[in-house]
């Protein structure tokens, strides 16, 4: 599928170039139970390298919770000249914790809706359940997200 999941091995979170959050049925069930987020799940079909449908259930997970919580002074990002409130690139992210609800374990950031934030306790639960395909970037670390 991709560099980390070659062959017919499909991870629980499927990387793609459309910035869609595509999850397995197993990950969907866990997010419904543990994330506390408002998520719209839409059925999706995946094709393997031969164009055949991948077995198993997959869904587009549209996380609806979005918060305007970016600490712009401590973050590194590019914006559109015509839309300074929207990020075109994100290179370091820091959040203002006081702008995030205490129960928010999974959400998007307002200036760049393709970025999903996973709180530490949800990350630990995902790892404990052996969910695959999830890549984490620690808060304040260098990154390149477009």
Helices and strands as residue ranges (DSSP letters): E 13-14, E 22-24, H 25-34, E 39-44, E 58-63, E 66-67, E 76-79, E 87-92, G 97-99, E 106-109, E 112-118, H 120-128, E 142-145
